[in-house]
Amino acid sequence: MNATEEKERSALECAEQAMRDSAADAASGTEPERSDDGSAERELSGGEERTTNNRMELSGAIAGLSALKEPCSVTLYSDSKYMIDALQKGWAVGWRARGWKKSDGKPALNPDLWARLLELTELHDVKTVWVKGHAGHAYNERCDALAVAAAEAHTKH
């Protein structure tokens, strides 16, 4: 993986993880940083009031992919089985094809976010990878810290 792909991967992963983990209540913000090689990186975090972890999972992936300036190859890491399985196993594509209904006929949840995420995964060449949460994965841990900070900042208001 080259340096550009590594930066894109970390931005996507942090955006996704930070957004997901701030599901209850969180502030939003962007914090520019410098990587070890001196190149610019962006860390995205934020959230919404009265939302769910699954909506934040999707919102984070959308934010990360939307931050990319042009179509590219990206590896999207997430500790959300919901999101990774729906993308890898084609569930979300099936929901869309059935008018946002699951195979059992019940409505698919979060169709607004799934529609946007599918658009973005079709624009970019996206590989998805599930990582176990809170298991020492460096980027996952950093994203968790960003999410906790955003949630704490929001609850103080």
SVG drawing of the C-alpha trace seen along z (x, -y; Angstrom):
<svg xmlns="http://www.w3.org/2000/svg" viewBox="-43 -24 52 38">
<polyline fill="none" stroke="black" stroke-width="0.4" points="0.0,0.0 1.5,-3.4 1.5,-6.5 -1.6,-8.0 -3.7,-4.8 -2.5,-4.6 -3.6,-8.2 -7.0,-7.6 -7.5,-4.4 -6.8,-6.0 -9.0,-8.9 -11.9,-6.6 -11.4,-4.4 -11.2,-7.3 -14.2,-9.0 -16.3,-5.8 -15.2,-4.8 -15.4,-8.2 -18.9,-8.8 -20.1,-5.4 -18.8,-5.6 -20.2,-9.1 -23.7,-7.7 -25.5,-8.8 -24.6,-12.5 -21.5,-14.1 -20.0,-17.3 -18.7,-17.6 -15.3,-18.8 -12.3,-18.2 -8.8,-18.2 -5.9,-18.5 -2.8,-16.6 0.6,-15.7 1.6,-12.1 5.1,-10.7 6.3,-11.4 5.1,-15.0 2.2,-14.7 -1.2,-16.1 -3.9,-13.9 -7.5,-14.7 -9.2,-13.2 -13.0,-13.5 -15.4,-13.1 -18.9,-14.1 -22.3,-12.8 -26.0,-13.5 -28.4,-13.7 -30.9,-10.9 -29.4,-8.5 -28.2,-4.9 -24.8,-3.2 -25.8,-1.8 -26.6,-5.2 -23.3,-6.5 -21.4,-3.6 -22.9,-4.5 -22.5,-8.2 -18.8,-7.8 -18.2,-5.8 -20.1,-8.3 -18.1,-11.2 -14.8,-9.4 -15.6,-8.5 -17.1,-11.9 -13.9,-13.6 -12.0,-12.0 -11.4,-14.4 -11.5,-11.9 -12.4,-8.3 -9.8,-6.0 -9.1,-2.6 -9.8,-2.6 -9.8,0.0 -12.6,-0.8 -12.0,0.7 -14.8,1.0 -15.7,2.8 -19.3,2.8 -20.5,6.2 -23.8,4.6 -22.1,2.4 -19.3,4.7 -21.7,7.7 -24.3,5.6 -21.6,4.4 -19.6,7.7 -22.6,10.0 -24.6,7.8 -27.5,7.3 -27.6,3.5 -27.6,3.9 -30.5,6.3 -32.4,4.0 -32.1,1.2 -33.2,3.5 -36.3,4.4 -37.2,0.8 -35.5,0.8 -37.1,4.0 -35.2,6.9 -35.6,10.4 -38.4,11.1 -40.4,8.1 -39.7,5.9 -38.4,2.4 -34.6,2.0 -33.4,-0.4 -31.5,-3.6 -32.3,-3.6 -31.3,-7.3 -27.8,-6.4 -27.5,-3.1 -28.4,-4.9 -25.7,-7.4 -23.1,-4.8 -23.9,-2.6 -23.4,-5.6 -20.0,-6.3 -18.9,-2.6 -19.9,-2.6 -17.9,-5.7 -14.7,-4.4 -13.1,-1.0 -13.8,-0.1 -12.6,3.0 -14.1,3.6 -12.4,5.1 -13.9,5.9 -11.7,5.4 -12.5,6.4 -13.2,3.3 -11.2,2.5 -8.6,5.1 -5.5,2.9 -5.9,2.0 -4.0,-1.4 -6.4,-3.3 -9.5,-1.8 -8.2,-2.9 -7.4,-6.4 -10.9,-6.7 -12.4,-5.5 -10.5,-8.3 -11.8,-10.9 -15.4,-9.6 -15.2,-9.7 -13.8,-13.2 -16.6,-14.4 -19.3,-12.8 -17.9,-14.3 -17.6,-17.8 -21.2,-17.6 -22.6,-16.5 -21.0,-19.5 -23.4,-21.9"/>
</svg>
